[in-house]
C-alpha cells in the first residue's frame, strides 16, 4: 500500500514537471526558456520512470533509474545555467557532449553492473567468477560509477554556484526567485544522492527521500512560471551586455598584457587597423611607434587606418584582477579627426573674424563720430549716430565673446570656490555707474559657489545688465536673490528678478533647449554666455515669468562643498 502511494505521488509529480515544461515552452518568450523546459521535462520523465518501477514493485529498476537520473540530470541543468546567466559561448551541443562524457562512462559501468540483475541472459564471464581478476574488474566498475556520480555532483554545484553568484550580483533580480530556481534544479538530484546512501539500509526510506526531493522541485517549477516568474527579469544582459557594448563601440579598444604585447582587439580596431593580421602578438611600440608610457602622455596620435590617415585621442587604463593586481592595459583610441579638424577651423575663423570685426568696427565707429561732429544735416547726424551705436554693440559682442572664451577655458581647467557676496557688490557698483534704476539684493555672505570669480562676475554682470537695459518700466527695478538649500539636487540658486517686459517665449525656448536653428534663434549672446558658463560649472539655467510682469532668470548650481578647492 505504501509503495502504491509513493508510486502514485511520483507519477503525479512527473506530470507536474511535464506540464511546467509545456507551459513555459508555449507561453513564455525568453532566450533561456527552451533549456528550462528541457530541464523540467527531463525531471518529469525521470519521476515518471521512478513511479513505474515503484508501482510494479521492481526495486532494481528504481535503483537503476535513480542512478541514471543522478548521472545525467546535472547536464541540462548546467547548460541552462550557462544560458540563463549569459555565458552563451558555452551553450552548444559540443560543450554538452564534452560535459556528458564522464556521465556516459558512468552509465556504461552502471549498465554492466545491473545487466545480470535485469536481464538473465546478460552475463559476462567475470560477473559469475570469484577470482581476483573478476573481483578487481567489478570493483573498478563500481568505482567508475561512483566517480561518475561524483562528477555529476560537481557539475550540479558549478551550475548552482553560477546562479547564486548571479542573483547576488544583480540587485534587480528577486532573491526568492533565486531560491526557487536553486530548489528546482538541485533538490531532486540531492535527494537521489542522499537516498542512494540510505538505500542499502531501507528501500522505503530511499524512495520516500527521492519522492520528497522531486516534489519540492516540482513545486518550485510551478512557482517559477507562476507567482515568481523566472523570465521577467533575466541577468543575461549583464554578462552579454559588456562584451556586446565593447564590440559595438566605434572607439578602437586594444588590450595588452603587462609587457605591452597586444592580446585582443574589438571589432572597431580589427576593421580599422591595416595591420590587424599581425597586430595580435605585436608590441605597442611597433604598432604605434610609442611605448605605453608615451602613449598615455600624448593627446593625439596619427594612425594610418583602412580609411586613410586619422587622428585619435588615446586613453591608457590599467587592467587589474579582483585583488587589484595588474594584468595588463586597455588602450582606447577615439577617432577625433572630424572634431579636431572642425575645431581647428573654428579657432582660425573665430580668431580672424573677431580680430577683423573688432578692428573694422573701431574704424567705422570712429568715422561715424567724425561724420556726426561735422555734418550739418540733422538726418545725416542721426544716421551717423545710429551707425556708431550699432558699431559699439558689435565691438561689445566681440569683446564679450573673447572674455567668455577665456572664462570657459579657465573653468574647464580648474574648479574654484568663490564667495558670492563680494561679487554682487562689485557687479552692482559697476552697473549703477551705467544705468539708472532700483537695485536690491540679499547679503548671502555664507554662500560659496563652485566657479571662478571671473565666471560668476561675468554671469551676474550679464544677468543684471540684461534685466535693466531692456526694462521699459517707468521705475525699473532689479532684485538679486541667492539661496542655499542643501537638500535640493542643485543646492545653490541665484535669481535675478526684474519688472520689465519679459523675455520672448521663442527666445526663452531656444536658450533653455540649447539649440539654435535658422528659424529659431536668440537675438543676442548675453543669455548664451550665461548658459555656457553655468553649464561649464555643472549647473543649469531656467527662465520664468514674474507676476504681474517681468522675468525671473535663475541659475542653479551644485554645492561648492563637492568641489575640491584649488591650491
C-alpha positions as CSV (number, residue, x, y, z in Angstrom):
1,X,0.0,0.0,0.0
2,X,2.8,2.4,0.9
3,X,4.6,1.7,-2.4
4,X,1.4,2.5,-4.2
5,X,1.1,5.9,-2.5
6,X,4.7,6.7,-3.3
7,X,4.5,5.5,-6.9
8,X,1.3,7.5,-7.5
9,X,2.9,10.6,-6.0
10,X,5.9,10.2,-8.2
11,X,3.6,9.8,-11.2
12,X,1.7,13.0,-10.2
13,X,5.0,14.8,-9.7
14,X,6.2,13.7,-13.1
15,X,3.0,15.1,-14.7
16,X,3.5,18.5,-12.9
17,X,7.1,18.7,-14.2
18,X,5.9,17.9,-17.8
19,X,3.0,20.4,-17.6
20,X,5.5,23.1,-16.3
21,X,7.8,22.3,-19.3
22,X,4.8,22.6,-21.7
23,X,3.6,25.9,-20.2
24,X,7.0,27.5,-20.2
25,X,7.7,26.3,-23.8
26,X,4.4,27.6,-25.3
27,X,3.6,30.6,-23.2
28,X,6.9,32.3,-22.3
29,X,9.1,34.2,-24.7
30,X,12.7,34.2,-23.4
31,X,16.1,33.1,-24.8
32,X,16.5,30.6,-21.9
33,X,13.0,29.1,-21.8
34,X,13.8,26.2,-24.1
35,X,16.5,24.9,-21.9
36,X,14.3,25.4,-18.8
37,X,11.6,23.4,-20.5
38,X,14.1,20.6,-21.4
39,X,15.2,20.5,-17.8
40,X,11.7,20.3,-16.5
41,X,10.8,17.6,-19.0
42,X,13.9,15.6,-18.0
43,X,12.9,15.7,-14.4
44,X,9.3,14.8,-15.3
45,X,10.4,11.8,-17.3
46,X,12.7,10.7,-14.5
47,X,10.0,11.0,-11.9
48,X,7.6,9.0,-14.2
49,X,10.2,6.3,-14.7
50,X,10.7,6.0,-11.0
51,X,7.0,5.8,-10.4
52,X,6.7,2.9,-12.9
53,X,9.4,1.0,-11.0
54,X,7.8,1.6,-7.7
55,X,4.2,0.7,-8.8
56,X,5.5,-2.5,-10.4
57,X,7.5,-3.2,-7.2
58,X,10.8,-3.6,-9.0
59,X,13.5,-2.1,-6.7
60,X,16.3,-2.9,-9.2
61,X,14.6,-0.8,-11.8
62,X,14.0,2.1,-9.3
63,X,17.6,1.9,-8.3
64,X,19.0,1.9,-11.9
65,X,16.6,4.7,-12.9
66,X,17.7,6.8,-9.9
67,X,21.4,6.3,-10.8
68,X,20.8,7.3,-14.4
69,X,18.9,10.4,-13.3
70,X,21.8,11.2,-10.9
71,X,24.3,10.9,-13.7
72,X,22.5,12.9,-16.4
73,X,20.2,15.5,-14.7
74,X,23.0,17.9,-14.0
75,X,23.8,18.1,-17.7
76,X,20.7,20.1,-18.8
77,X,20.9,22.0,-15.5
78,X,24.4,23.4,-16.1
79,X,23.6,24.2,-19.8
80,X,20.5,26.1,-18.7
81,X,22.6,27.9,-16.1
82,X,25.2,28.9,-18.7
83,X,22.4,30.3,-21.0
84,X,20.5,32.0,-18.2
85,X,23.5,33.9,-16.8
86,X,24.7,34.9,-20.3
87,X,27.6,32.5,-21.0
88,X,26.4,32.0,-24.5
89,X,29.7,30.6,-25.8
90,X,29.2,27.6,-23.6
91,X,25.7,26.8,-24.8
92,X,26.3,24.3,-27.6
93,X,25.9,20.6,-28.5
94,X,29.7,20.3,-28.5
95,X,30.0,21.6,-24.9
96,X,27.1,19.5,-23.8
97,X,28.8,16.4,-25.3
98,X,32.1,17.1,-23.6
99,X,30.4,17.7,-20.2
100,X,28.3,14.5,-20.7
101,X,31.3,12.3,-21.4
102,X,32.2,11.2,-17.8
103,X,28.4,10.6,-17.2
104,X,28.3,8.4,-20.3
105,X,31.3,6.4,-19.0
106,X,29.5,6.1,-15.6
107,X,26.3,4.9,-17.4
108,X,28.2,2.2,-19.3
109,X,29.6,0.9,-16.0
110,X,26.2,1.0,-14.4
111,X,24.6,-1.0,-17.2
112,X,27.2,-3.7,-16.9
113,X,26.7,-3.8,-13.1
114,X,23.0,-4.1,-13.3
115,X,22.9,-6.1,-16.5
116,X,22.7,-9.6,-15.0
117,X,20.1,-8.4,-12.4
118,X,17.8,-7.1,-15.0
119,X,18.4,-9.4,-17.9
120,X,19.1,-13.1,-17.0
121,X,20.7,-13.7,-20.4
122,X,23.1,-10.8,-19.9
123,X,26.0,-12.5,-18.1
124,X,29.6,-11.5,-18.6
125,X,32.3,-14.1,-17.6
126,X,33.7,-12.1,-14.7
127,X,30.3,-11.4,-13.2
128,X,29.9,-15.1,-12.0
129,X,33.6,-15.5,-11.3
130,X,35.1,-15.1,-7.9
131,X,38.7,-14.9,-8.9
132,X,40.9,-11.9,-8.0
133,X,40.7,-10.5,-11.6
134,X,36.9,-10.7,-11.6
135,X,36.7,-9.0,-8.2
136,X,39.1,-6.3,-9.4
137,X,37.0,-5.6,-12.5
138,X,33.8,-5.4,-10.5
139,X,35.4,-3.0,-8.1
140,X,36.7,-0.9,-11.0
141,X,33.2,-0.7,-12.5
142,X,31.7,0.3,-9.1
143,X,34.5,2.9,-8.7
144,X,33.8,4.3,-12.2
145,X,30.1,4.6,-11.3
146,X,30.9,6.3,-8.1
147,X,33.2,8.8,-9.8
148,X,30.5,9.4,-12.4
149,X,28.1,10.4,-9.7
150,X,30.7,12.5,-8.0
151,X,31.5,14.3,-11.3
152,X,27.8,14.9,-11.9
153,X,27.6,16.4,-8.4
154,X,30.4,18.7,-9.3
155,X,28.6,19.8,-12.4
156,X,25.5,20.4,-10.4
157,X,27.4,22.5,-7.9
158,X,29.0,24.6,-10.6
159,X,25.6,25.4,-12.2
160,X,24.2,26.3,-8.8
161,X,27.2,28.4,-7.9
162,X,26.7,30.4,-11.2
163,X,23.0,31.0,-10.3
164,X,23.7,32.1,-6.7
165,X,26.6,34.4,-7.8
166,X,24.3,36.0,-10.4
167,X,21.4,36.6,-8.1
168,X,23.8,38.1,-5.6
169,X,25.4,40.3,-8.2
170,X,22.4,41.9,-9.8
171,X,20.1,43.8,-7.4
172,X,17.2,43.8,-9.9
173,X,16.8,40.0,-9.5
174,X,14.4,38.7,-6.9
175,X,16.2,36.6,-4.2
176,X,13.1,34.5,-3.7
177,X,13.1,33.6,-7.4
178,X,16.8,32.6,-7.0
179,X,15.9,30.3,-4.1
180,X,13.1,28.7,-6.1
181,X,15.4,28.2,-9.1
182,X,18.1,26.6,-6.9
183,X,15.5,24.3,-5.4
184,X,14.1,23.4,-8.8
185,X,17.4,22.5,-10.3
186,X,19.3,20.9,-7.3
187,X,17.0,19.4,-4.7
188,X,15.8,16.4,-6.9
189,X,19.4,15.5,-7.6
190,X,20.5,15.9,-3.9
191,X,17.5,13.7,-2.9
192,X,18.8,11.0,-5.2
193,X,22.3,11.2,-3.9
194,X,21.2,11.2,-0.3
195,X,18.7,8.4,-1.0
196,X,21.4,6.2,-2.6
197,X,23.3,6.4,0.7
198,X,20.2,5.2,2.6
199,X,19.2,2.5,0.1
200,X,21.2,-0.4,1.4
201,X,19.5,0.0,4.8
202,X,16.0,0.6,3.7
203,X,14.4,0.8,0.2
204,X,11.3,2.5,1.5
205,X,13.4,5.3,3.1
206,X,15.3,5.6,-0.2
207,X,12.3,6.0,-2.4
208,X,10.5,8.3,0.1
209,X,13.5,10.6,0.1
210,X,13.6,10.7,-3.7
211,X,9.8,11.4,-3.8
212,X,10.1,14.3,-1.4
213,X,13.0,15.9,-3.3
214,X,11.2,15.6,-6.6
215,X,8.1,17.0,-5.0
216,X,9.9,20.1,-3.8
217,X,11.4,20.6,-7.2
218,X,8.0,20.4,-8.9
219,X,6.5,23.0,-6.5
220,X,9.4,25.3,-7.3
221,X,8.9,24.8,-11.0
222,X,5.3,25.8,-10.8
223,X,6.3,28.9,-8.8
224,X,8.8,29.9,-11.4
225,X,6.2,30.0,-14.2
226,X,3.6,31.4,-11.8
227,X,3.9,33.6,-8.7
228,X,7.7,34.1,-9.1
229,X,8.1,34.4,-12.9
230,X,11.7,33.4,-13.7
231,X,12.0,35.1,-17.1
232,X,10.5,38.5,-16.3
233,X,14.0,39.7,-15.3
234,X,17.0,37.8,-16.6
235,X,20.6,38.6,-15.9
236,X,21.8,37.7,-19.5
237,X,22.2,41.4,-20.5
238,X,24.5,42.0,-17.5
239,X,27.0,39.4,-18.8
240,X,26.5,39.6,-22.5
241,X,26.0,43.4,-22.5
242,X,29.6,44.5,-21.6
243,X,31.1,42.3,-24.4
244,X,28.5,43.5,-26.9
245,X,29.0,47.1,-25.9
246,X,32.8,46.8,-26.3
247,X,32.4,45.1,-29.7
248,X,29.8,47.6,-30.9
249,X,31.8,50.7,-29.8
250,X,33.0,53.0,-32.5
251,X,36.2,53.5,-30.5
252,X,39.1,51.2,-31.1
253,X,39.9,49.1,-28.0
254,X,43.2,47.2,-27.8
255,X,44.1,45.1,-24.8
256,X,47.7,44.2,-23.9
257,X,49.5,42.1,-21.3
258,X,51.8,43.6,-18.7
259,X,54.7,43.8,-21.2
260,X,52.7,45.8,-23.7
261,X,52.0,42.9,-26.1
262,X,48.7,43.1,-27.9
263,X,46.4,40.2,-26.9
264,X,43.0,41.3,-28.1
265,X,41.2,43.9,-30.2
266,X,37.5,44.8,-30.5
267,X,35.6,44.9,-33.8
268,X,36.4,48.6,-34.5
269,X,40.1,48.0,-34.1
270,X,40.0,44.9,-36.3
271,X,38.2,46.8,-39.1
272,X,40.3,50.0,-38.8
273,X,43.9,49.0,-38.4
274,X,45.6,47.8,-41.6
275,X,48.0,45.6,-39.7
276,X,45.2,43.7,-37.9
277,X,46.5,40.4,-39.3
278,X,49.8,40.8,-37.4
279,X,48.7,43.1,-34.5
280,X,47.9,40.2,-32.2
281,X,51.2,39.4,-30.5
282,X,52.9,42.6,-31.6
283,X,54.2,45.1,-29.0
284,X,52.6,48.5,-28.6
285,X,55.9,50.1,-29.5
286,X,55.9,48.6,-33.0
287,X,52.1,49.2,-33.5
288,X,52.1,52.9,-32.6
289,X,55.8,53.9,-32.6
290,X,55.4,54.8,-29.0
291,X,55.6,53.0,-25.6
292,X,52.6,52.7,-23.3
293,X,54.1,55.5,-21.1
294,X,54.5,57.8,-24.1
295,X,51.0,56.8,-25.4
296,X,49.5,57.7,-22.1
297,X,51.1,61.2,-22.3
298,X,50.0,62.0,-25.8
299,X,46.8,64.0,-26.5
300,X,46.6,63.0,-30.2
301,X,48.2,60.3,-32.3
302,X,48.1,59.8,-36.0
303,X,47.4,56.4,-37.5
304,X,47.1,55.1,-41.0
305,X,43.8,53.1,-40.9
306,X,41.9,51.4,-43.7
307,X,40.1,54.7,-44.4
308,X,43.4,56.7,-44.6
309,X,45.2,58.8,-42.1
310,X,43.2,59.5,-39.0
311,X,43.7,61.4,-35.7
312,X,43.0,59.6,-32.5
313,X,42.8,60.6,-28.9
314,X,44.4,57.8,-26.8
315,X,43.5,56.7,-23.3
316,X,45.5,54.1,-21.4
317,X,44.0,52.3,-18.5
318,X,45.4,49.6,-16.3
319,X,43.6,46.2,-16.2
320,X,43.6,44.5,-12.8
321,X,42.2,41.4,-11.3
322,X,39.7,41.2,-8.3
323,X,42.7,41.7,-5.9
324,X,44.0,44.8,-7.6
325,X,47.0,43.0,-9.2
326,X,47.9,44.4,-12.6
327,X,47.2,42.1,-15.5
328,X,47.8,44.4,-18.5
329,X,46.5,47.6,-20.2
330,X,43.4,48.7,-22.2
331,X,44.1,51.3,-24.9
332,X,41.1,53.2,-26.1
333,X,41.5,55.2,-29.3
334,X,38.7,57.7,-30.1
335,X,38.6,59.0,-33.7
336,X,38.8,62.7,-33.3
337,X,39.7,63.5,-36.9
338,X,36.4,65.3,-37.8
339,X,36.0,67.0,-34.4
340,X,39.6,68.3,-34.3
341,X,39.6,69.4,-37.9
342,X,36.3,71.3,-37.3
343,X,37.6,72.8,-34.0
344,X,40.8,74.0,-35.7
345,X,38.8,75.6,-38.5
346,X,36.5,77.3,-35.9
347,X,39.5,78.5,-33.9
348,X,41.0,80.1,-37.0
349,X,37.7,81.6,-38.2
350,X,36.9,82.8,-34.7
351,X,40.3,84.5,-34.4
352,X,40.2,86.1,-37.8
353,X,36.6,87.2,-37.6
354,X,36.8,88.5,-34.1
355,X,40.0,90.4,-34.8
356,X,38.8,91.8,-38.2
357,X,35.3,92.7,-36.8
358,X,36.7,94.5,-33.9
359,X,39.3,96.5,-35.9
360,X,36.9,97.2,-38.7
361,X,34.1,98.3,-36.3
362,X,36.5,100.6,-34.5
363,X,37.3,102.3,-37.8
364,X,33.5,102.5,-38.6
365,X,32.7,103.9,-35.2
366,X,35.5,106.5,-35.5
367,X,34.3,107.7,-38.9
368,X,30.7,107.7,-37.7
369,X,31.7,110.0,-34.8
370,X,33.6,112.3,-37.2
371,X,30.5,112.5,-39.5
372,X,28.3,113.2,-36.6
373,X,30.5,116.0,-35.4
374,X,31.0,117.6,-38.9
375,X,27.7,117.1,-40.6
376,X,25.2,119.9,-40.7
377,X,22.3,117.9,-41.9
378,X,20.3,116.5,-38.9
379,X,19.3,113.3,-40.7
380,X,23.0,112.6,-41.6
381,X,24.0,113.1,-37.9
382,X,21.1,110.8,-36.9
383,X,22.3,108.1,-39.3
384,X,25.9,108.5,-38.1
385,X,24.7,108.2,-34.5
386,X,22.8,105.0,-35.3
387,X,25.9,103.6,-37.1
388,X,28.0,104.4,-34.0
389,X,25.6,102.7,-31.7
390,X,25.4,99.6,-33.7
391,X,29.1,99.6,-34.1
392,X,29.6,99.9,-30.4
393,X,27.2,96.9,-29.9
394,X,29.3,94.8,-32.3
395,X,32.5,95.7,-30.6
396,X,30.9,94.9,-27.2
397,X,29.7,91.5,-28.6
398,X,33.2,90.7,-29.9
399,X,34.7,91.6,-26.5
400,X,32.1,89.5,-24.7
401,X,32.9,86.6,-26.9
402,X,36.6,86.9,-26.2
403,X,36.1,87.3,-22.4
404,X,33.6,84.3,-22.4
405,X,36.1,82.1,-24.2
406,X,38.8,82.9,-21.7
407,X,36.4,82.2,-18.8
408,X,35.2,78.9,-20.2
409,X,38.8,77.8,-20.8
410,X,39.7,78.6,-17.2
411,X,36.6,76.8,-15.9
412,X,37.4,73.7,-17.9
413,X,40.9,73.6,-16.5
414,X,40.1,74.2,-12.8
415,X,37.2,74.4,-10.4
416,X,37.4,77.1,-7.7
417,X,35.3,78.3,-4.8
418,X,34.2,81.9,-4.8
419,X,32.3,83.8,-2.1
420,X,29.2,85.2,-3.6
421,X,28.5,88.3,-1.5
422,X,31.5,90.5,-2.5
423,X,30.9,89.6,-6.2
424,X,27.3,91.0,-6.0
425,X,28.6,94.3,-4.6
426,X,31.3,94.6,-7.3
427,X,28.7,94.0,-10.1
428,X,26.1,96.4,-8.7
429,X,28.7,99.1,-8.3
430,X,29.6,98.7,-11.9
431,X,26.0,98.6,-13.1
432,X,24.9,101.7,-11.1
433,X,27.5,103.8,-12.9
434,X,25.9,102.9,-16.3
435,X,22.2,102.6,-15.6
436,X,19.5,104.2,-13.5
437,X,17.1,102.0,-11.5
438,X,16.4,100.4,-8.2
439,X,18.8,97.5,-7.3
440,X,18.1,95.3,-4.4
441,X,19.9,92.2,-3.2
442,X,20.3,89.9,-0.2
443,X,23.6,89.7,1.6
444,X,24.5,86.0,1.3
445,X,27.9,86.1,2.9
446,X,27.8,82.4,3.7
447,X,27.2,81.2,0.1
448,X,30.1,79.9,-1.8
449,X,29.7,79.0,-5.5
450,X,31.8,76.4,-7.4
451,X,33.0,78.9,-10.0
452,X,35.9,81.2,-10.5
453,X,35.4,84.8,-9.5
454,X,35.6,85.9,-13.1
455,X,33.0,83.4,-14.2
456,X,30.4,84.3,-11.5
457,X,31.1,88.0,-12.1
458,X,30.5,87.7,-15.8
459,X,27.3,85.8,-15.2
460,X,25.9,88.4,-12.8
461,X,27.0,91.3,-15.0
462,X,25.1,89.8,-17.9
463,X,22.0,89.0,-15.9
464,X,21.8,92.4,-14.2
465,X,22.6,94.4,-17.3
466,X,20.1,92.4,-19.4
467,X,17.4,92.9,-16.8
468,X,17.9,96.7,-16.5
469,X,18.8,97.8,-20.1
470,X,15.8,96.1,-21.6
471,X,13.5,97.3,-18.9
472,X,10.8,99.7,-20.2
473,X,9.1,100.4,-16.9
474,X,8.9,103.9,-15.6
475,X,10.6,102.7,-12.3
476,X,12.9,99.9,-13.4
477,X,14.0,97.6,-10.7
478,X,16.2,94.5,-10.4
479,X,16.3,92.2,-7.4
480,X,19.0,89.6,-6.8
481,X,18.2,86.6,-4.6
482,X,20.6,83.9,-3.6
483,X,19.5,80.8,-1.6
484,X,21.3,77.7,-0.4
485,X,19.1,74.6,0.2
486,X,21.3,71.6,1.0
487,X,18.6,69.0,0.4
488,X,18.0,70.1,-3.2
489,X,19.7,68.5,-6.3
490,X,21.1,71.9,-7.1
491,X,21.5,73.5,-3.6
492,X,22.6,76.9,-4.8
493,X,20.0,79.1,-6.6
494,X,20.7,82.6,-7.8
495,X,17.8,84.5,-9.3
496,X,17.7,87.9,-11.0
497,X,14.1,89.3,-10.9
498,X,13.0,92.4,-13.0
499,X,9.8,94.3,-13.7
500,X,10.5,94.7,-17.4
501,X,8.6,93.4,-20.5
502,X,9.8,89.8,-20.0
503,X,11.8,87.6,-22.3
504,X,10.0,86.5,-25.5
505,X,8.8,82.9,-25.4
506,X,10.7,81.9,-28.6
507,X,14.0,83.2,-27.3
508,X,13.4,81.5,-23.9
509,X,12.8,78.1,-25.6
510,X,15.9,78.4,-27.7
511,X,18.1,79.3,-24.7
512,X,16.6,76.6,-22.4
513,X,16.8,73.9,-25.1
514,X,20.4,74.9,-26.0
515,X,19.6,74.5,-29.7
516,X,19.5,77.2,-32.4
517,X,18.3,76.8,-36.0
518,X,17.9,79.3,-38.8
519,X,14.3,79.8,-37.9
520,X,14.5,79.5,-34.1
521,X,17.4,81.6,-32.6
522,X,18.1,84.1,-29.8
523,X,18.6,87.7,-30.6
524,X,21.8,88.2,-28.6
525,X,24.7,86.4,-26.9
526,X,24.1,87.5,-23.3
527,X,21.9,84.6,-22.2
528,X,24.0,82.2,-24.2
529,X,27.1,83.4,-22.3
530,X,25.2,82.7,-19.0
531,X,24.1,79.3,-20.2
532,X,27.6,78.3,-21.3
533,X,29.3,79.4,-18.1
534,X,26.6,77.8,-15.9
535,X,26.8,74.5,-17.8
536,X,30.6,74.5,-17.5
537,X,30.1,74.8,-13.7
538,X,27.7,71.9,-13.7
539,X,24.6,74.0,-13.3
540,X,21.5,74.9,-15.3
541,X,19.7,78.0,-16.4
542,X,15.9,78.5,-16.2
543,X,13.6,81.4,-17.2
544,X,10.2,82.1,-15.8
545,X,7.6,84.9,-15.9
546,X,7.1,87.2,-13.0
547,X,3.7,88.2,-11.9
548,X,2.3,90.7,-13.0
549,X,5.1,91.4,-15.5
550,X,8.8,90.9,-15.8
551,X,11.2,87.9,-15.8
552,X,12.9,85.6,-13.3
553,X,16.2,84.2,-14.6
554,X,17.6,81.6,-12.3
555,X,21.0,79.9,-12.2
556,X,21.0,76.6,-10.3
557,X,24.4,75.3,-9.2
558,X,25.8,72.3,-7.3
559,X,27.2,72.7,-3.9
560,X,30.7,74.1,-3.7
561,X,31.4,71.6,-0.9
562,X,31.6,68.9,-3.5
563,X,34.3,70.7,-5.4
564,X,38.0,70.4,-4.5
565,X,39.3,74.0,-4.0
566,X,42.4,75.0,-5.9
567,X,45.7,75.0,-4.1
